[in-house]
Amino acid sequence: MSAPPTPTALPAITLSAGFLRRLASMFYESLLVTAVLIFGWIFPHILLAAFAQAKAPAWLIQAHLFLLLLLYFAWFWLHGGQTLAMKTWKIRVANADGGPVRPAQAVLRYMAAWFSLGVAGIGILWALVDRDGQFLHDRIAGTRLVSQH
């Protein structure tokens, strides 16, 4: 008599997050990012101006804030795949096969998102014609936003 077959692990089925839900998450994210930018700007730059009587050049402030946002997004995407807004809306960023995002993907997604949002939102509208309904920056980075239930 042979032992019964052991169940095999089936891959988790991941559903793409809906377009309107992703937009709602982006709106909420914009509120959170505003707070991150305010505190990220106040502490190093206003305190520098107040106490050292010095002012950082505009390019340095912009570079600082750009890197601050990169760290914010990459940290959350690489540690669970969700920012606070994404957790609230039960959305997770994943690589194309549903697994965790790799560091290079997180950086590429962040960089491409600037283009997606910056050029009249073309990368967001891209989702309306994309075969999988993904944003342009997700298509470029090999990532996708999936529902977390």
C-alpha positions as a LaTeX table, in Angstrom:
\begin{tabular}{lrrr}
\hline
Residue & $x$ (\AA) & $y$ (\AA) & $z$ (\AA) \\
\hline
Met1 & 0.00 & 0.00 & 0.00 \\
Ser2 & 1.50 & 3.29 & $-1.04$ \\
Ala3 & 1.33 & 6.56 & 0.87 \\
Pro4 & $-1.24$ & 9.10 & $-0.29$ \\
Pro5 & 0.15 & 11.80 & $-2.54$ \\
Thr6 & 1.20 & 14.94 & $-0.76$ \\
Pro7 & $-0.59$ & 18.09 & $-1.79$ \\
Thr8 & 1.48 & 20.35 & $-3.93$ \\
Ala9 & 1.59 & 24.03 & $-3.32$ \\
Leu10 & $-0.42$ & 25.85 & $-5.91$ \\
Pro11 & 0.79 & 29.26 & $-6.98$ \\
Ala12 & $-1.20$ & 32.06 & $-5.44$ \\
Ile13 & $-3.62$ & 33.60 & $-7.87$ \\
Thr14 & $-3.09$ & 37.31 & $-7.97$ \\
Leu15 & $-5.67$ & 39.64 & $-9.36$ \\
Ser16 & $-4.75$ & 43.00 & $-10.78$ \\
Ala17 & $-5.95$ & 45.89 & $-8.69$ \\
Gly18 & $-8.70$ & 47.90 & $-10.37$ \\
Phe19 & $-7.94$ & 51.20 & $-12.08$ \\
Leu20 & $-10.14$ & 53.36 & $-9.81$ \\
Arg21 & $-8.78$ & 51.68 & $-6.68$ \\
Arg22 & $-5.23$ & 52.39 & $-7.85$ \\
Leu23 & $-6.13$ & 56.04 & $-8.47$ \\
Ala24 & $-7.68$ & 56.31 & $-5.01$ \\
Ser25 & $-4.54$ & 54.82 & $-3.51$ \\
Met26 & $-2.42$ & 57.32 & $-5.46$ \\
Phe27 & $-4.50$ & 60.21 & $-4.12$ \\
Tyr28 & $-4.08$ & 58.99 & $-0.55$ \\
Glu29 & $-0.37$ & 58.43 & $-1.22$ \\
Ser30 & $-0.06$ & 62.05 & $-2.37$ \\
Leu31 & $-1.26$ & 63.21 & 1.05 \\
Leu32 & 1.27 & 61.00 & 2.83 \\
Val33 & 4.08 & 62.02 & 0.49 \\
Thr34 & 3.27 & 65.68 & 1.15 \\
Ala35 & 3.94 & 65.08 & 4.83 \\
Val36 & 7.17 & 63.22 & 4.05 \\
Leu37 & 8.33 & 66.08 & 1.83 \\
Ile38 & 7.45 & 68.75 & 4.40 \\
Phe39 & 9.40 & 67.01 & 7.15 \\
Gly40 & 12.18 & 66.01 & 4.79 \\
Trp41 & 12.54 & 69.62 & 3.72 \\
Ile42 & 12.02 & 71.34 & 7.08 \\
Phe43 & 14.60 & 69.50 & 9.08 \\
Pro44 & 17.69 & 69.73 & 6.93 \\
His45 & 17.02 & 72.91 & 4.99 \\
Ile46 & 15.05 & 75.26 & 7.21 \\
Leu47 & 17.09 & 74.32 & 10.26 \\
Leu48 & 20.27 & 74.84 & 8.25 \\
Ala49 & 19.06 & 78.29 & 7.25 \\
Ala50 & 17.93 & 79.16 & 10.77 \\
Phe51 & 20.98 & 78.04 & 12.68 \\
Ala52 & 23.84 & 78.25 & 10.22 \\
Gln53 & 22.59 & 81.31 & 8.36 \\
Ala54 & 23.16 & 79.33 & 5.16 \\
Lys55 & 20.92 & 78.31 & 2.32 \\
Ala56 & 21.35 & 75.21 & 0.23 \\
Pro57 & 21.22 & 75.70 & $-3.54$ \\
Ala58 & 17.92 & 74.80 & $-5.21$ \\
Trp59 & 19.46 & 71.85 & $-7.09$ \\
Leu60 & 20.65 & 70.35 & $-3.81$ \\
Ile61 & 17.21 & 70.70 & $-2.22$ \\
Gln62 & 15.58 & 69.09 & $-5.26$ \\
Ala63 & 18.10 & 66.24 & $-5.30$ \\
His64 & 17.59 & 65.72 & $-1.56$ \\
Leu65 & 13.81 & 65.49 & $-1.92$ \\
Phe66 & 14.08 & 63.24 & $-4.98$ \\
Leu67 & 16.31 & 60.82 & $-3.05$ \\
Leu68 & 14.09 & 61.07 & 0.04 \\
Leu69 & 11.10 & 59.91 & $-2.02$ \\
Leu70 & 13.17 & 57.17 & $-3.63$ \\
Leu71 & 14.09 & 55.87 & $-0.18$ \\
Tyr72 & 10.47 & 56.14 & 0.99 \\
Phe73 & 8.99 & 54.18 & $-1.90$ \\
Ala74 & 11.82 & 51.68 & $-2.36$ \\
Trp75 & 11.85 & 50.82 & 1.34 \\
Phe76 & 8.15 & 49.98 & 1.41 \\
Trp77 & 8.14 & 48.20 & $-1.95$ \\
Leu78 & 11.09 & 46.06 & $-0.91$ \\
His79 & 9.73 & 45.34 & 2.59 \\
Gly80 & 6.31 & 43.87 & 1.98 \\
Gly81 & 5.43 & 45.55 & $-1.31$ \\
Gln82 & 3.10 & 48.12 & 0.22 \\
Thr83 & 3.20 & 51.71 & 1.38 \\
Leu84 & 0.65 & 52.81 & 3.99 \\
Ala85 & $-1.72$ & 53.97 & 1.25 \\
Met86 & $-1.35$ & 50.67 & $-0.58$ \\
Lys87 & $-2.09$ & 48.76 & 2.64 \\
Thr88 & $-5.21$ & 50.85 & 3.18 \\
Trp89 & $-6.46$ & 50.11 & $-0.33$ \\
Lys90 & $-5.25$ & 46.47 & $-0.18$ \\
Ile91 & $-2.87$ & 46.81 & $-3.10$ \\
Arg92 & 0.62 & 45.35 & $-3.33$ \\
Val93 & 3.37 & 45.90 & $-5.89$ \\
Ala94 & 4.84 & 42.66 & $-7.16$ \\
Asn95 & 7.09 & 41.52 & $-9.96$ \\
Ala96 & 5.53 & 40.03 & $-13.09$ \\
Asp97 & 5.10 & 36.56 & $-11.56$ \\
Gly98 & 3.57 & 37.87 & $-8.33$ \\
Gly99 & 6.73 & 37.58 & $-6.23$ \\
Pro100 & 8.55 & 40.30 & $-4.33$ \\
Val101 & 10.00 & 43.26 & $-6.16$ \\
Arg102 & 13.78 & 43.26 & $-6.63$ \\
Pro103 & 15.81 & 46.39 & $-5.72$ \\
Ala104 & 16.55 & 47.24 & $-9.37$ \\
Gln105 & 12.83 & 46.97 & $-10.17$ \\
Ala106 & 11.95 & 49.30 & $-7.30$ \\
Val107 & 14.41 & 51.94 & $-8.51$ \\
Leu108 & 13.33 & 51.58 & $-12.13$ \\
Arg109 & 9.64 & 51.78 & $-11.14$ \\
Tyr110 & 10.30 & 54.94 & $-9.15$ \\
Met111 & 12.25 & 56.59 & $-11.98$ \\
Ala112 & 9.67 & 55.62 & $-14.62$ \\
Ala113 & 6.83 & 56.85 & $-12.40$ \\
Trp114 & 8.23 & 60.38 & $-12.65$ \\
Phe115 & 7.79 & 60.17 & $-16.40$ \\
Ser116 & 4.36 & 58.52 & $-16.06$ \\
Leu117 & 3.05 & 61.30 & $-13.85$ \\
Gly118 & 5.07 & 64.15 & $-15.28$ \\
Val119 & 4.08 & 63.99 & $-18.92$ \\
Ala120 & 0.39 & 64.92 & $-18.48$ \\
Gly121 & $-0.26$ & 61.64 & $-16.68$ \\
Ile122 & 0.28 & 59.66 & $-19.87$ \\
Gly123 & 1.73 & 56.71 & $-17.96$ \\
Ile124 & $-1.39$ & 56.51 & $-15.82$ \\
Leu125 & $-3.73$ & 56.78 & $-18.81$ \\
Trp126 & $-1.64$ & 54.04 & $-20.43$ \\
Ala127 & $-3.48$ & 51.59 & $-18.15$ \\
Leu128 & $-6.65$ & 52.20 & $-20.13$ \\
Val129 & $-5.08$ & 50.70 & $-23.27$ \\
Asp130 & $-2.55$ & 48.28 & $-21.76$ \\
Arg131 & $-3.45$ & 44.63 & $-22.38$ \\
Asp132 & $-3.16$ & 43.90 & $-18.63$ \\
Gly133 & $-4.39$ & 47.30 & $-17.44$ \\
Gln134 & $-1.00$ & 48.19 & $-15.96$ \\
Phe135 & 0.50 & 51.65 & $-15.62$ \\
Leu136 & 3.38 & 52.46 & $-17.96$ \\
His137 & 5.92 & 52.56 & $-15.13$ \\
Asp138 & 4.85 & 49.06 & $-14.05$ \\
Arg139 & 5.18 & 47.82 & $-17.62$ \\
Ile140 & 8.69 & 49.35 & $-17.87$ \\
Ala141 & 9.85 & 47.97 & $-14.50$ \\
Gly142 & 8.32 & 44.51 & $-14.94$ \\
Thr143 & 6.06 & 45.03 & $-11.94$ \\
Arg144 & 2.33 & 45.13 & $-11.38$ \\
Leu145 & $-0.15$ & 46.17 & $-8.75$ \\
Val146 & $-2.15$ & 43.28 & $-7.39$ \\
Ser147 & $-5.09$ & 43.00 & $-4.99$ \\
Gln148 & $-4.43$ & 41.86 & $-1.43$ \\
His149 & $-7.41$ & 40.06 & 0.03 \\
\hline
\end{tabular}
